[in-house]
């Protein structure tokens, strides 16, 4: 994973996948934080990576980031992000009940014990806090990026909901996302497997001339997802709140 951070830092602001994903996530973050009227929302981005998502989250509240990689935090600081700490998802360096929202954007699939990580997210959330997860879905979509990123799994939404409930959360919303590019990504990944084509990262597979329109196409899902759930997609998105009888317990 370490060797992918320089690539991620270079493409995270411009690559269509990251642009579109941020627009989808931002719509959910805006809805969650709009409910908080009495104070500035406190947001923690777990696995903040090189910081592009943290920049987006900073528009909606007082956002902090944590990552297990010192290299990742160095890149965050290059973006001017100072509220970042070194720490693992399963042992967060924060007090109980410190945040209104915890985001983990393509993070929990990396964890050997996702249940332990989710329980830790719950610990640092306030009693009425929420978690927002974005994950890769369907094991049959496993590809190069899963290998280079050291993923442990890809989820079905039923699996993600189950582990969230075990961790002490109530599901508010769960849906697949990136239905737009489901078939192209499936075909490309199967072709790469069959032909043995290799690259350092799927982030390198891109035609820059199409970045704008592809990012807009993916980002347009944010409007549709306001009104309906998708039955399948390359990714999954879930919002859950802390169960009243489990807060910080």
Backbone as CSV, one residue per row, in Angstrom:
resi,resn,N_x,N_y,N_z,CA_x,CA_y,CA_z,C_x,C_y,C_z
1,UNK,0.823,-1.207,0.000,0.000,0.000,0.000,0.860,1.261,0.000
2,UNK,1.990,1.246,0.731,2.812,2.440,0.850,3.214,3.000,-0.509
3,UNK,3.541,2.117,-1.455,4.034,2.606,-2.741,2.939,3.256,-3.575
4,UNK,1.661,3.090,-3.184,0.578,3.695,-3.952,0.273,5.118,-3.495
5,UNK,0.786,5.560,-2.340,0.461,6.898,-1.850,0.938,8.004,-2.787
6,UNK,2.162,7.930,-3.339,2.546,8.984,-4.293,1.617,9.052,-5.499
7,UNK,1.181,7.887,-5.999,0.230,7.866,-7.120,-1.085,8.496,-6.693
8,UNK,-1.577,8.089,-5.508,-2.846,8.609,-5.002,-2.788,10.118,-4.817
9,UNK,-1.684,10.600,-4.281,-1.534,12.042,-4.055,-1.621,12.804,-5.376
10,UNK,-1.050,12.233,-6.430,-1.044,12.896,-7.735,-2.416,12.908,-8.394
11,UNK,-3.187,11.818,-8.222,-4.428,11.684,-9.003,-5.700,11.951,-8.212
12,UNK,-5.618,12.024,-6.878,-6.825,12.039,-6.053,-7.706,13.264,-6.294
13,UNK,-7.101,14.361,-6.728,-7.889,15.563,-6.995,-8.475,15.571,-8.403
14,UNK,-7.869,14.805,-9.316,-8.254,14.934,-10.723,-8.875,13.690,-11.344
15,UNK,-8.573,12.500,-10.840,-9.066,11.258,-11.444,-10.586,11.179,-11.309
16,UNK,-11.252,10.754,-12.376,-12.719,10.743,-12.408,-13.335,9.918,-11.284
17,UNK,-12.689,8.800,-10.935,-13.228,7.949,-9.880,-13.273,8.704,-8.551
18,UNK,-12.196,9.375,-8.205,-12.131,10.100,-6.940,-13.052,11.322,-6.959
19,UNK,-13.116,12.009,-8.092,-14.005,13.165,-8.205,-15.464,12.752,-8.014
20,UNK,-15.865,11.714,-8.742,-17.250,11.258,-8.664,-17.602,10.726,-7.295
21,UNK,-16.690,9.955,-6.713,-16.941,9.384,-5.390,-17.110,10.495,-4.350
22,UNK,-16.251,11.525,-4.404,-16.360,12.617,-3.440,-17.705,13.333,-3.552
23,UNK,-18.221,13.475,-4.770,-19.507,14.152,-4.934,-20.628,13.326,-4.298
24,UNK,-20.575,12.010,-4.467,-21.573,11.135,-3.847,-21.479,11.224,-2.329
25,UNK,-20.256,11.103,-1.805,-20.054,11.133,-0.353,-20.462,12.481,0.221
26,UNK,-20.123,13.565,-0.475,-20.428,14.912,0.018,-21.927,15.103,0.217
27,UNK,-22.731,14.532,-0.663,-24.183,14.667,-0.532,-24.677,14.036,0.763
28,UNK,-24.100,12.899,1.141,-24.487,12.228,2.374,-23.965,12.983,3.596
29,UNK,-22.729,13.468,3.513,-22.150,14.227,4.628,-22.956,15.500,4.872
30,UNK,-23.345,16.168,3.803,-24.135,17.400,3.933,-25.449,17.117,4.650
31,UNK,-26.103,16.021,4.291,-27.375,15.668,4.918,-27.198,15.359,6.407
32,UNK,-26.139,14.627,6.739,-25.892,14.253,8.140,-25.565,15.484,8.981
33,UNK,-24.658,16.317,8.501,-24.196,17.462,9.297,-25.245,18.569,9.383
34,UNK,-26.163,18.626,8.411,-27.206,19.658,8.439,-28.130,19.491,9.637
35,UNK,-28.177,18.278,10.209,-29.036,18.028,11.374,-28.443,18.613,12.659
36,UNK,-27.174,18.931,12.637,-26.483,19.405,13.840,-26.559,20.934,13.861
37,UNK,-27.390,21.465,14.758,-27.682,22.900,14.759,-26.972,23.661,15.880
38,UNK,-26.619,22.957,16.965,-26.166,23.669,18.154,-24.654,23.831,18.257
39,UNK,-23.911,23.209,17.339,-22.450,23.353,17.367,-21.876,22.967,16.005
40,UNK,-20.625,23.329,15.794,-19.951,22.931,14.560,-19.706,21.428,14.583
41,UNK,-20.156,20.707,13.571,-19.972,19.250,13.570,-18.503,18.860,13.670
42,UNK,-18.235,17.881,14.504,-16.887,17.322,14.639,-16.834,16.035,13.815
43,UNK,-15.911,15.997,12.858,-15.825,14.886,11.911,-14.445,14.242,12.007
44,UNK,-14.429,12.915,12.023,-13.160,12.183,11.967,-13.149,11.313,10.725
45,UNK,-12.118,11.479,9.901,-11.931,10.630,8.725,-10.875,9.576,9.053
46,UNK,-11.329,8.345,9.239,-10.427,7.244,9.570,-9.818,6.704,8.277
47,UNK,-8.495,6.548,8.263,-7.815,6.132,7.037,-7.831,7.259,6.027
48,UNK,-7.419,8.445,6.483,-7.562,9.652,5.659,-6.652,9.668,4.441
49,UNK,-5.674,8.756,4.379,-4.816,8.675,3.202,-4.086,9.979,2.941
50,UNK,-4.068,10.415,1.683,-3.311,11.620,1.332,-4.115,12.901,1.482
51,UNK,-5.383,12.799,1.934,-6.076,13.980,2.416,-7.097,14.655,1.530
52,UNK,-7.314,14.192,0.310,-8.269,14.885,-0.557,-9.691,14.809,0.005
53,UNK,-10.073,13.665,0.570,-11.403,13.559,1.179,-11.517,14.434,2.417
54,UNK,-10.420,14.554,3.151,-10.420,15.388,4.351,-10.638,16.855,3.994
55,UNK,-10.085,17.285,2.882,-10.336,18.648,2.407,-11.820,18.855,2.150
56,UNK,-12.463,17.883,1.515,-13.902,17.962,1.250,-14.692,17.994,2.554
57,UNK,-14.337,17.117,3.508,-15.062,17.035,4.774,-14.946,18.329,5.569
58,UNK,-13.849,19.044,5.401,-13.621,20.293,6.130,-14.642,21.373,5.768
59,UNK,-15.328,21.201,4.658,-16.372,22.157,4.265,-17.624,22.002,5.116
60,UNK,-17.739,20.864,5.808,-18.974,20.556,6.527,-18.806,20.539,8.037
61,UNK,-17.612,20.846,8.521,-17.403,20.865,9.960,-15.927,20.923,10.305
62,UNK,-15.656,20.702,11.567,-14.280,20.656,12.067,-13.767,19.234,11.843
63,UNK,-13.005,19.045,10.782,-12.618,17.697,10.354,-11.184,17.381,10.738
64,UNK,-10.998,16.173,11.255,-9.671,15.658,11.590,-9.469,14.333,10.866
65,UNK,-8.203,13.965,10.697,-7.888,12.717,10.013,-6.932,11.862,10.807
66,UNK,-7.040,10.561,10.627,-6.119,9.623,11.267,-5.760,8.554,10.247
67,UNK,-4.499,8.146,10.249,-4.067,7.113,9.318,-2.926,6.324,9.953
68,UNK,-2.810,5.073,9.546,-1.776,4.202,10.086,-0.420,4.449,9.427
69,UNK,-0.400,5.241,8.342,0.821,5.466,7.574,1.396,6.862,7.803
70,UNK,2.659,6.930,8.209,3.331,8.224,8.337,3.479,8.900,6.980
71,UNK,3.702,8.099,5.932,3.815,8.671,4.579,2.518,9.372,4.181
72,UNK,1.382,8.742,4.475,0.087,9.337,4.143,-0.077,10.681,4.845
73,UNK,0.303,10.748,6.120,0.146,11.987,6.875,1.077,13.075,6.354
74,UNK,2.239,12.700,5.852,3.140,13.671,5.227,2.478,14.312,4.013
75,UNK,1.801,13.490,3.217,1.085,14.023,2.049,-0.066,14.925,2.493
76,UNK,-0.764,14.566,3.567,-1.821,15.427,4.112,-1.263,16.803,4.457
77,UNK,-0.102,16.810,5.099,0.512,18.074,5.501,0.937,18.894,4.286
78,UNK,1.306,18.210,3.204,1.623,18.929,1.959,0.391,19.640,1.416
79,UNK,-0.789,19.103,1.723,-2.040,19.747,1.299,-2.447,20.848,2.281
80,UNK,-1.670,21.047,3.343,-1.992,22.065,4.325,-2.892,21.577,5.441
81,UNK,-3.045,20.268,5.562,-3.899,19.677,6.596,-3.060,19.367,7.830
82,UNK,-3.360,20.028,8.927,-2.561,19.865,10.141,-3.247,18.985,11.184
83,UNK,-4.576,18.881,11.126,-5.307,18.097,12.131,-5.332,16.627,11.734
84,UNK,-4.158,16.025,11.730,-4.028,14.609,11.386,-3.152,13.923,12.426
85,UNK,-3.490,12.667,12.729,-2.747,11.898,13.722,-2.413,10.522,13.169
86,UNK,-1.355,9.956,13.720,-0.972,8.587,13.409,-1.735,7.651,14.329
87,UNK,-2.390,6.654,13.748,-3.129,5.703,14.569,-3.858,4.689,13.729
88,UNK,-4.153,3.550,14.339,-4.862,2.469,13.664,-6.357,2.591,13.896
89,UNK,-7.133,2.101,12.933,-8.591,2.149,13.039,-9.089,1.394,14.259
90,UNK,-8.374,0.342,14.644,-8.806,-0.480,15.765,-8.359,0.086,17.120
91,UNK,-7.561,1.150,17.120,-7.085,1.776,18.359,-6.917,3.272,18.116
92,UNK,-8.025,3.976,18.001,-7.994,5.384,17.624,-7.471,6.250,18.772
93,UNK,-6.603,7.213,18.464,-5.999,8.068,19.504,-6.893,9.246,19.886
94,UNK,-8.152,8.952,20.232,-9.116,9.983,20.586,-9.942,9.526,21.788
95,UNK,-10.496,10.501,22.499,-11.310,10.201,23.668,-12.679,9.666,23.260
96,UNK,-13.346,9.027,24.224,-14.718,8.563,24.002,-15.618,9.743,23.643
97,UNK,-16.549,9.499,22.726,-17.585,10.479,22.430,-17.100,11.809,21.907
98,UNK,-16.015,11.800,21.136,-15.404,13.059,20.682,-15.998,13.603,19.382
99,UNK,-16.716,12.760,18.618,-17.108,13.157,17.266,-18.597,12.949,17.001
100,UNK,-19.105,13.780,16.089,-20.485,13.634,15.617,-20.576,12.672,14.436
101,UNK,-19.512,12.617,13.652,-19.503,11.785,12.451,-18.124,11.174,12.262
102,UNK,-18.097,9.876,12.045,-16.873,9.179,11.648,-17.070,8.681,10.226
103,UNK,-16.141,9.013,9.352,-16.168,8.487,7.988,-15.026,7.497,7.813
104,UNK,-15.294,6.456,7.058,-14.268,5.478,6.683,-14.527,5.150,5.219
105,UNK,-13.770,5.789,4.352,-14.033,5.776,2.914,-13.050,4.841,2.224
106,UNK,-13.538,3.651,1.907,-12.698,2.570,1.395,-11.595,2.240,2.397
107,UNK,-12.009,1.915,3.613,-11.080,1.639,4.710,-11.340,0.294,5.369
108,UNK,-12.597,-0.007,5.748,-12.845,-1.191,6.584,-12.521,-2.498,5.860
109,UNK,-12.473,-2.454,4.535,-12.085,-3.664,3.792,-10.612,-4.013,3.991
110,UNK,-9.829,-3.073,4.521,-8.413,-3.311,4.802,-8.195,-4.012,6.144
111,UNK,-9.179,-3.963,7.025,-8.983,-4.394,8.404,-9.077,-5.910,8.545
112,UNK,-8.115,-6.490,9.256,-8.199,-7.915,9.552,-9.446,-8.207,10.373
113,UNK,-9.758,-7.312,11.301,-10.939,-7.469,12.156,-11.817,-6.232,11.980
114,UNK,-12.731,-6.285,11.021,-13.571,-5.115,10.758,-14.514,-4.828,11.916
115,UNK,-14.941,-5.865,12.638,-15.818,-5.655,13.791,-15.119,-4.831,14.868
116,UNK,-13.846,-5.138,15.148,-13.086,-4.378,16.144,-12.953,-2.919,15.726
117,UNK,-12.708,-2.691,14.439,-12.611,-1.325,13.941,-13.912,-0.561,14.097
118,UNK,-15.026,-1.198,13.752,-16.324,-0.531,13.838,-16.708,-0.251,15.290
119,UNK,-16.347,-1.136,16.198,-16.605,-0.875,17.622,-15.802,0.321,18.116
120,UNK,-14.607,0.469,17.568,-13.774,1.618,17.933,-14.371,2.904,17.366
121,UNK,-14.926,2.843,16.159,-15.608,4.011,15.594,-16.751,4.422,16.520
122,UNK,-17.515,3.430,16.987,-18.636,3.701,17.886,-18.145,4.342,19.179
123,UNK,-17.016,3.892,19.692,-16.494,4.427,20.952,-16.230,5.923,20.872
124,UNK,-15.675,6.391,19.758,-15.304,7.807,19.662,-16.464,8.686,19.199
125,UNK,-17.629,8.075,18.949,-18.801,8.840,18.544,-19.633,9.260,19.748
126,UNK,-20.273,10.412,19.620,-21.227,10.860,20.625,-22.463,9.951,20.584
127,UNK,-23.283,9.994,21.660,-24.445,9.088,21.715,-25.389,9.178,20.521
128,UNK,-25.458,10.347,19.892,-26.303,10.496,18.707,-25.461,10.555,17.422
129,UNK,-24.209,10.075,17.509,-23.292,10.158,16.373,-23.589,9.140,15.288
130,UNK,-22.965,9.382,14.138,-23.181,8.520,12.977,-21.854,8.147,12.319
131,UNK,-21.887,7.007,11.674,-20.755,6.553,10.885,-21.185,6.499,9.425
132,UNK,-20.292,6.896,8.535,-20.532,6.831,7.094,-19.426,5.978,6.479
133,UNK,-19.824,4.851,5.908,-18.871,3.919,5.309,-19.049,3.881,3.801
134,UNK,-17.924,3.794,3.101,-17.910,3.570,1.651,-16.963,2.402,1.431
135,UNK,-17.453,1.343,0.779,-16.673,0.107,0.665,-16.754,-0.459,-0.753
136,UNK,-15.776,-1.272,-1.144,-15.885,-2.019,-2.405,-16.814,-3.207,-2.213
137,UNK,-17.514,-3.582,-3.274,-18.526,-4.629,-3.159,-18.281,-5.782,-4.139
138,UNK,-18.834,-6.938,-3.767,-18.865,-8.164,-4.568,-17.467,-8.750,-4.825
139,UNK,-17.244,-9.912,-4.261,-15.956,-10.583,-4.421,-15.656,-10.930,-5.879
140,UNK,-16.692,-11.102,-6.701,-16.417,-11.417,-8.112,-15.860,-10.221,-8.877
141,UNK,-15.871,-9.043,-8.237,-15.244,-7.855,-8.827,-13.798,-7.673,-8.366
142,UNK,-13.281,-8.647,-7.634,-11.904,-8.547,-7.134,-10.943,-8.297,-8.295
143,UNK,-10.053,-7.312,-8.106,-9.134,-6.968,-9.185,-7.793,-6.505,-8.664
144,UNK,-6.995,-5.966,-9.569,-5.644,-5.513,-9.249,-5.631,-4.547,-8.074
145,UNK,-6.578,-3.592,-8.067,-6.562,-2.582,-7.012,-6.787,-3.204,-5.636
146,UNK,-7.577,-4.273,-5.576,-7.764,-4.977,-4.308,-6.451,-5.593,-3.841
147,UNK,-5.681,-6.116,-4.782,-4.389,-6.728,-4.431,-3.387,-5.681,-3.970
148,UNK,-3.216,-4.611,-4.759,-2.182,-3.624,-4.420,-2.552,-2.840,-3.161
149,UNK,-3.848,-2.763,-2.861,-4.302,-2.031,-1.680,-4.411,-2.923,-0.446
150,UNK,-4.074,-4.202,-0.607,-4.125,-5.145,0.522,-5.518,-5.258,1.130
151,UNK,-6.523,-5.311,0.258,-7.879,-5.532,0.749,-8.013,-6.939,1.312
152,UNK,-8.833,-7.063,2.356,-9.131,-8.372,2.938,-10.417,-8.952,2.369
153,UNK,-11.289,-8.070,1.880,-12.600,-8.520,1.424,-13.266,-7.420,0.600
154,UNK,-14.264,-7.812,-0.182,-15.239,-6.908,-0.765,-16.596,-7.332,-0.195
155,UNK,-17.468,-6.389,0.050,-18.692,-6.668,0.796,-19.921,-6.802,-0.090
156,UNK,-20.861,-7.611,0.346,-22.264,-7.438,-0.017,-22.872,-6.538,1.054
157,UNK,-23.878,-5.759,0.696,-24.425,-4.823,1.661,-25.031,-5.538,2.860
158,UNK,-25.573,-6.714,2.664,-26.120,-7.479,3.787,-25.024,-7.822,4.788
159,UNK,-23.822,-8.108,4.296,-22.688,-8.421,5.172,-22.256,-7.185,5.960
160,UNK,-22.236,-6.041,5.289,-21.824,-4.805,5.954,-22.839,-4.410,7.024
161,UNK,-24.114,-4.515,6.703,-25.152,-4.189,7.685,-25.029,-5.089,8.918
162,UNK,-24.757,-6.360,8.688,-24.667,-7.311,9.797,-23.531,-6.958,10.748
163,UNK,-22.358,-6.653,10.212,-21.216,-6.360,11.084,-21.407,-5.010,11.785
164,UNK,-22.076,-4.065,11.139,-22.377,-2.790,11.784,-23.317,-2.990,12.967
165,UNK,-24.319,-3.816,12.792,-25.255,-4.088,13.884,-24.556,-4.804,15.038
166,UNK,-23.635,-5.717,14.708,-22.863,-6.396,15.749,-22.002,-5.413,16.534
167,UNK,-21.567,-4.337,15.863,-20.701,-3.337,16.493,-21.479,-2.317,17.318
168,UNK,-22.806,-2.398,17.300,-23.601,-1.490,18.113,-24.195,-0.317,17.364
169,UNK,-24.450,-0.483,16.081,-25.054,0.562,15.273,-26.446,0.151,14.783
170,UNK,-27.256,1.152,14.503,-28.530,0.979,13.815,-28.365,1.518,12.401
171,UNK,-28.792,0.770,11.415,-28.644,1.193,10.022,-29.703,2.236,9.686
172,UNK,-29.267,3.365,9.160,-30.202,4.386,8.680,-30.374,4.321,7.162
173,UNK,-29.304,4.020,6.484,-29.364,3.987,5.014,-28.254,3.080,4.509
174,UNK,-28.571,2.203,3.580,-27.526,1.418,2.929,-27.911,1.216,1.472
175,UNK,-26.948,1.419,0.596,-27.199,1.289,-0.833,-25.897,0.967,-1.562
176,UNK,-26.021,0.321,-2.682,-24.872,0.205,-3.578,-24.680,1.535,-4.291
177,UNK,-23.489,1.756,-4.815,-23.150,2.966,-5.555,-22.234,2.592,-6.711
178,UNK,-22.031,3.530,-7.607,-21.281,3.297,-8.848,-21.901,2.150,-9.645
179,UNK,-23.182,2.298,-9.921,-23.863,1.392,-10.846,-23.489,1.759,-12.285
180,UNK,-23.104,3.032,-12.486,-22.812,3.563,-13.821,-21.717,2.776,-14.526
181,UNK,-20.653,2.448,-13.786,-19.494,1.811,-14.406,-19.335,0.347,-13.984
182,UNK,-20.422,-0.231,-13.479,-20.363,-1.616,-12.998,-19.924,-2.565,-14.120
183,UNK,-20.596,-2.522,-15.251,-20.276,-3.446,-16.342,-18.894,-3.193,-16.937
184,UNK,-18.510,-1.932,-17.249,-17.154,-1.716,-17.768,-16.064,-2.191,-16.821
185,UNK,-16.226,-1.919,-15.515,-15.202,-2.337,-14.547,-15.136,-3.846,-14.451
186,UNK,-16.293,-4.509,-14.463,-16.318,-5.977,-14.432,-15.573,-6.546,-15.644
187,UNK,-15.858,-6.011,-16.825,-15.232,-6.510,-18.059,-13.726,-6.259,-18.051
188,UNK,-13.314,-5.042,-17.675,-11.885,-4.696,-17.677,-11.119,-5.577,-16.695
189,UNK,-11.681,-5.790,-15.515,-10.978,-6.600,-14.519,-10.866,-8.057,-14.954
190,UNK,-11.899,-8.576,-15.565,-11.835,-9.961,-16.039,-10.825,-10.090,-17.183
191,UNK,-10.769,-9.087,-18.054,-9.798,-9.103,-19.147,-8.375,-9.036,-18.604
192,UNK,-8.161,-8.202,-17.584,-6.830,-8.095,-16.986,-6.408,-9.418,-16.354
193,UNK,-7.376,-10.102,-15.728,-7.071,-11.404,-15.139,-6.724,-12.435,-16.209
194,UNK,-7.478,-12.412,-17.307,-7.273,-13.397,-18.369,-5.982,-13.155,-19.140
195,UNK,-5.636,-11.888,-19.342,-4.467,-11.549,-20.164,-3.191,-11.389,-19.339
196,UNK,-3.341,-11.257,-18.008,-2.173,-11.071,-17.154,-1.588,-9.679,-17.209
197,UNK,-2.358,-8.704,-17.698,-1.884,-7.321,-17.747,-1.643,-6.821,-16.327
198,UNK,-0.510,-6.163,-16.114,-0.149,-5.654,-14.789,0.124,-4.153,-14.863
199,UNK,-0.177,-3.459,-13.758,0.187,-2.058,-13.596,0.329,-1.803,-12.111
200,UNK,1.010,-0.725,-11.747,1.233,-0.450,-10.322,-0.064,-0.198,-9.577
201,UNK,-1.028,0.428,-10.254,-2.293,0.785,-9.628,-3.319,1.017,-10.720
202,UNK,-4.588,0.706,-10.440,-5.638,1.004,-11.408,-5.802,2.505,-11.600
203,UNK,-5.291,3.299,-10.657,-5.336,4.746,-10.835,-4.522,5.190,-12.045
204,UNK,-3.596,4.332,-12.482,-2.805,4.642,-13.676,-3.576,4.381,-14.962
205,UNK,-4.663,3.614,-14.868,-5.453,3.283,-16.053,-6.483,4.385,-16.247
206,UNK,-6.169,5.329,-17.088,-7.034,6.498,-17.201,-6.749,7.218,-18.513
207,UNK,-7.785,7.806,-19.090,-7.638,8.661,-20.269,-8.011,10.072,-19.825
208,UNK,-7.015,10.913,-19.620,-7.232,12.206,-18.980,-8.252,13.065,-19.719
209,UNK,-8.355,12.911,-21.036,-9.293,13.714,-21.813,-10.742,13.463,-21.410
210,UNK,-11.009,12.262,-20.856,-12.377,11.913,-20.474,-12.635,12.101,-18.979
211,UNK,-11.630,12.585,-18.247,-11.767,12.698,-16.792,-13.000,13.485,-16.383
212,UNK,-13.183,14.650,-17.015,-14.278,15.530,-16.628,-15.629,14.881,-16.778
213,UNK,-15.896,14.326,-17.952,-17.227,13.768,-18.204,-17.463,12.494,-17.403
214,UNK,-16.411,11.663,-17.237,-16.578,10.445,-16.446,-16.847,10.786,-14.983
215,UNK,-16.137,11.785,-14.465,-16.379,12.220,-13.092,-17.781,12.766,-12.906
216,UNK,-18.277,13.500,-13.907,-19.636,14.037,-13.839,-20.677,12.917,-13.883
217,UNK,-20.419,11.906,-14.715,-21.357,10.780,-14.815,-21.469,10.048,-13.484
218,UNK,-20.318,9.747,-12.869,-20.347,9.061,-11.588,-20.943,9.963,-10.510
219,UNK,-20.532,11.217,-10.501,-21.034,12.151,-9.494,-22.530,12.393,-9.604
220,UNK,-23.089,12.232,-10.804,-24.539,12.423,-10.993,-25.357,11.426,-10.185
221,UNK,-24.745,10.319,-9.801,-25.457,9.349,-8.965,-25.874,9.963,-7.633
222,UNK,-25.175,11.006,-7.187,-25.508,11.634,-5.907,-26.934,12.167,-5.913
223,UNK,-27.390,12.677,-7.056,-28.756,13.190,-7.166,-29.776,12.059,-7.136
224,UNK,-29.465,10.966,-7.821,-30.387,9.828,-7.870,-30.488,9.160,-6.497
225,UNK,-29.348,9.055,-5.817,-29.316,8.373,-4.519,-30.050,9.143,-3.432
226,UNK,-30.414,10.382,-3.683,-31.249,11.118,-2.736,-32.643,10.504,-2.651
227,UNK,-33.051,9.807,-3.717,-34.427,9.338,-3.811,-34.576,7.819,-3.842
228,UNK,-33.493,7.107,-4.113,-33.616,5.657,-4.244,-32.295,4.972,-3.951
229,UNK,-32.378,3.674,-3.642,-31.199,2.843,-3.466,-30.910,2.094,-4.763
230,UNK,-29.659,1.781,-4.993,-29.280,0.973,-6.148,-29.219,-0.502,-5.744
231,UNK,-29.658,-1.403,-6.615,-29.654,-2.838,-6.286,-28.277,-3.491,-6.413
232,UNK,-27.347,-2.844,-7.091,-25.979,-3.343,-7.217,-25.080,-2.186,-7.600
233,UNK,-23.768,-2.408,-7.519,-22.805,-1.378,-7.874,-21.409,-1.834,-7.509
234,UNK,-20.418,-1.096,-7.965,-19.017,-1.422,-7.683,-18.693,-1.141,-6.214
235,UNK,-19.442,-0.221,-5.623,-19.197,0.188,-4.235,-20.496,0.105,-3.441
236,UNK,-20.340,0.252,-2.124,-21.489,0.311,-1.242,-21.326,1.461,-0.267
237,UNK,-22.442,2.008,0.159,-22.426,3.151,1.051,-23.441,2.918,2.160
238,UNK,-23.032,3.184,3.389,-23.910,2.923,4.521,-23.783,4.034,5.560
239,UNK,-24.935,4.493,6.060,-24.991,5.438,7.175,-25.653,4.721,8.339
240,UNK,-25.015,4.763,9.505,-25.565,4.110,10.686,-25.362,4.999,11.899
241,UNK,-26.283,4.914,12.854,-26.170,5.708,14.077,-25.920,4.801,15.274
242,UNK,-25.342,5.388,16.287,-25.028,4.633,17.504,-26.334,4.211,18.177
243,UNK,-26.440,2.956,18.538,-27.594,2.492,19.314,-27.537,3.120,20.697
244,UNK,-28.694,3.574,21.176,-28.738,4.331,22.423,-28.153,3.567,23.595
245,UNK,-28.388,2.256,23.654,-27.928,1.496,24.819,-26.500,0.995,24.679
246,UNK,-25.795,1.405,23.586,-24.419,0.937,23.404,-23.409,2.082,23.324
247,UNK,-23.883,3.308,23.417,-22.971,4.449,23.261,-21.842,4.370,24.271
248,UNK,-20.629,4.366,23.723,-19.409,4.315,24.527,-19.405,3.148,25.520
249,UNK,-20.139,2.110,25.178,-20.209,0.988,26.098,-19.539,-0.237,25.552
